Amino acid sequence: MEDRIREIERRHAELSERLADPQVLSDSKRLRDLSREHTHLSEIVETAGRLRRSRQELNGARALLAEEGDAEMRALAEAEVATLSAETERLDEHLRLLLIPRDPLDDRDAVVEIRAGTGGDEAALFAGDLLRMYQRFADSRGWKTELVSLSEGTVGGVKEAVFVARGPNAYGDLRYESGVHRVQRVPATETQGRIHTSAATVAVLPEAEEVDVQIDPGEIRVDVFRASGAGGQHVNKTESAVRITHLPTGLVVSCQDEKSQHKNKDRALAVLRSRLLDLRVAEQEAERARDRKLQVGTGDRSAKIRTYNFPQSRVTDHRIGYTTHGLQQVLDGGLDEVIERLKLASQSERAA
């Protein structure tokens, strides 16, 4: 493992120099790719450095314990050895997980699609809650979000929403959100206080680049129409909205968020490429997932992955058995804990 770490440290130092090169700085794609690699390697280099320091401190504490004759000082030294042993073991495990080859798609931006499922108006309200949750989570990570399309429910909420999250490791963090999200709560329209169960589906796709998926213009149909919903006079009075149908697969993508028909078409094509790439990745994942038990992050969108129980203020992720009673904190974008646990479970799965 030490040889691998030294190799990574050399590559990290090389990237640090290249990122200061004017030729790299003037090439946005090259700069982005090298920056992504540098960010990932930085975590490995930092963890390796902390592990080395922890081991040195542990060796020093053990040497002191061997020499110490005073009972009180021995007790203090034993406590320090125990603390440093646990920290060294934790860092060693974390480093081993970081050294597992990453999915090259993790560094991509993420296309997030949210759709109301069973439950009528209440499902649409819950889908709206999920949209706000992911937008707030993105804000907490310093990511940018771009709304591609939004279809509102009849009493508020969201029937369907598509947005792109742009930032470091956006897809790598959000990929575990794909699946069926279930909510249990008393709807505002319920007069007898009965708890209803509704659901919404979330699909998270890695944003595809043109080199990943080539779309034959002869295999798509492009329709333009007037955008619906709020947006001012321009968005409702011109045919700026675009609907693209991919004829071989039947996939349909609409975009109406921009005033420009050209920009809406570009965004719709970008989402279509991501969906086509996702189909390809899903086929590969199905092959790899046959022998997996947890199936964390496999993107099976028919699986119920999480329940949000309002009466008990409880959120439960069924894949890893994680439960928290901070439901409001989660809905306010506090997803860090559950996502980190899901990533750890996925890494452990791959390591095994």
N, C-alpha and C positions, 0 to 999 in steps of 0.2 A: 504493500500500500504506500510506503514511503516513496518508492520510485515514481509511482503515479502522481503523488502530490507534488514532488519536485518538478515533474513535467508540466503539471498544471500551473505551478508558480512561475515557471519560465514563460509559458504561454500568456499568463496574466500580465507579466512585466512587458512582454512584447506588444500586447494589445494596448497597454497604457501609453506606450510610445507612438504606436500607429494612430491612436485616436487624437494625437496632437499634430499629426501630419496635415498640412494644408490641403493636399490632394484628397485625403480621406474626408476632411471637413467639407470639401466642396461637392462631394458625391453623397447625396442624401441616403440612397439605398445602402451603399457600402457602410456609411456611418451608422445607420440603424442596425445593420446586421452585426457589425463589430461591437457596438454598444451593448446589444443583447447578450452576446457571448461574454463580454467583459463583466457585465452585471452578475451573470450566473457564476463565473469563475471567482469573482470577488467574495462571494459567500463561502465558497470552499476554502479559499486562501485564508480568510479571516477565521473560520472555524478550526482549520489546521493549526494556525498560530495560537489560538486560545487553548487547544488541546496540548500543544507542546509546553506552554507555560504552566498549565494545570499539572502536567506530569512532573515538571521540574519542582513545583511547589510541593507535590505529594512526596517525591523522593526526599526533599529537604525535611518535611515533617516526619517522615519515617526515620530518617537519620537522627533527628532530634529526640524522637521517642526512644530510640535504642540507647541513647546516651544519658537520658534524663533519669535521675535517681529519686528526686523529690516527688512524693505521691500526688500532690496538688498539680504540679507542672505536668506530670505524666497524664493525668486526667484531661488537662487542657490539650496536650499533644494528641491524645487518642481521639478526642472530639474533632480536632482539625484533620487528622488522617481520615476519619470517617466521612467528613464533609467533602474533602478533596477527592476521595475515592469515588463517591457518588457523582461528583461533577465531572471527573475524568471519564467515568463510564458513560455518562450521558453524552458528553461531547464526542466520544469515540463512536457511539451508535449513530449520532446525528451525522457525523462525517461519512460513515459508511453508507448511509442512505443518500447523502448528497452525491456520492461517487457512482451511484447507479445511473446508467445512461438515461438521459431525459428524453421525453418525447419531443422531437424537433418542433412540433406544432405549439408547444406550451408558450413560447414567446410571442405567438401571434396575437393580434387584437381579436376580440370575441364578438360574434354576432349572437345576440340573445333574443329569442322569440318566446313570447308569453301568450298563452291562449286560455280563455275561460273554458272550463270543462263542465262536468255535471254540477247542477245546482242553480241554473238560471241566473237571475239578477245577482244573487249572493255570490255566485262563482265569478261574475264580472267584477264585483267589488273587491273580491279577494285577489283577482289578477291585477287590479290596480294597486293593491297593497304590495304585491310582489314587485311590480314595476318600480314603485317608490323605494322599496327596500334595496333593490339592486342599484338604483341611481345613487342612493345615499352611500352604499358600500363603495361604489366607484369614486365618489367624492372623497371618501375617507382615504382612499389609496392614491389620490391625486390623478386619477384617470379622467379623460374626457369622454363624454357620452354624446352620441349623435342619434337622434330619433329618425328612423327610416319610415315607419308607418305606424298609425294609431287608429284603431276603430273602437269608439266608446260604446259602453253599454247603455241600455235604455234609461236606467235610473242612476247613471254614473258608473264609475269603474271602467274596466277595459275588456272588450271582447277579444281583441288581439292587438299586440304591440310588438314591434321589432326595433331594436336599437343596437348600435355598435359601441362597445367599450374599448377605448384606446388607451393603452398604458403598458408598463412593464409587466409581463407574465399575465396579461388579462385572461387569455384562454386557459392558461395553466391553473389559475385560481378558480375561475368560474365553471370549468368543465364539469365539476362534480355536482352542479346544480341541475343537470338534465334529468328529467323524470317527472312524475306526478307529485304535486304538492297538495296536501289535503288540509282543510281547515274545519274546525269544529267550534261553532259559536252560535249565539242567539241572534238571528238577523234582526235588523231594525224594524222590519215589517211583521215580525212574529209577536202576536198579542198575548200568547199564553206562556211565553218564556221558554219554549222548547228549543233544545239545541239541534241545529241542522249541520249536516256534513256536506261540504262542497269541495270542489277540486279545480286545480288549474295545472296545465302542463307547461313545462319550461324546456326549451331546446337551446343548447349552447353550442355554437359551431365555430371552428377556427376560421378567421377571415382568410379567404383564398386570394392569392395573387394571380395575375394573368398567366404567369409561367406554370402555375399548378394545374389550371383547368382552361383549356381552349374551348370557347363556345363558337360553334359554327353559326353564322348569321342566318343560314338557311334552315336552321333547326329551332328558331324562336319566332314567336308572333308578338309584335308590340302593339298594344292598344293604348290610346290616350283618352283621358276623360277629365271632367271637372272634379277637383278635390271636394270632399265633403267635410262638414264639421267646422269648428272654429278656425280662424286663420286670416280674417280680414277680407277686404273686397277682392284682392288680386287672386288669392288662392281659390276662391269660389267662382270666379267669373271667367277664368281662362282655362283651357284644356292643358294644364301643366302636369297633372297626375299621369303616371305611367304604370301599365300592367304588362308584364312580360311572361309569356307562357313558353316553357321549354317542351317542345313537342315530343321528343323521344321518351321523356320521363313523366310528363304531365305536371311538373312542378310549376307553380304560379307565384310570382312575386310582384307586389305592388309598392309604389313609393309615391307619396304626395306631400312630403314635408317641405320640399324646396319650391320656390316660386318658379324656377327654371325647369322646363321640360327636359332639357339636356342633362341637368344635374340629377333630376329624378331618375332618368334612364341609367345614368352611370351608377347611382346608388343601387338601383334594382338589379343591374347586372352584377355588381359586386356581391350582393346577397345571394343571387342565383349561383354564382361561382362557388360561394361558401357552402351552399346546400349540396351541390354536386360533389365537392370535395368531401363533405361529410358522409355522403352515401358511400364513397370509396373507402373512407376510414372506417365506417361502421362495418363494412364487409370484412375488413382486416381484423377489427376488434372481435367480431363474432368468432373468427377462427382462433384468436388468442385466448378468448374468454372461456372456451369449452372446459378447461381444467381448473378454472379459477372458482373460488368459493364465495368470496365477498362480492365480486363483480363491482367493485367501487370504480366509478368513472367510466363504465363501459358504454354509457349513453343509451341504455335501454329505457326508452321513454314511456313504456307501458308499465314500468315498475313504480309502485308507490314508494317514494324515497323519504318523505318527511311529513310529519303531522304538526299542525299549529293548533293547540288546544287553548282557547281563550278562557273558559271557566277556571282552568287550573294554571293559567299563565305559563303553559308548558310547550316546549318545542322538542320533538323527538326525531332524530335521524335514524331510520330503521336499518340502514346498511351497517352501521357500526355500533348501534345500541347507545348512542349518545343522547342525553337528555339535559336540558337546561330549563329553569323556571323563569328565565329572563326574556319572556316572549316579546315584550315591547322593545327591549334593547335590540333583539334580533331584527324586528321589523323596522327599526330605525337605522338599519345598516350594519349592526354589530355581528357580522358573520365570521369574523376572524377565527374565533375558537373552533367552530365546527368545521370550517374549511381546512384549517391546519390539521385537525384530527383525521379528516378524510384523506388529505395528502399523505399523511404519515401511514395510514392504513394501506393506501395504494402502493406506496414505496416499499413497505414491508412485504406486501403481496408479491411485488416484482422481484424483490431480493430473494424470496423463498423459491 
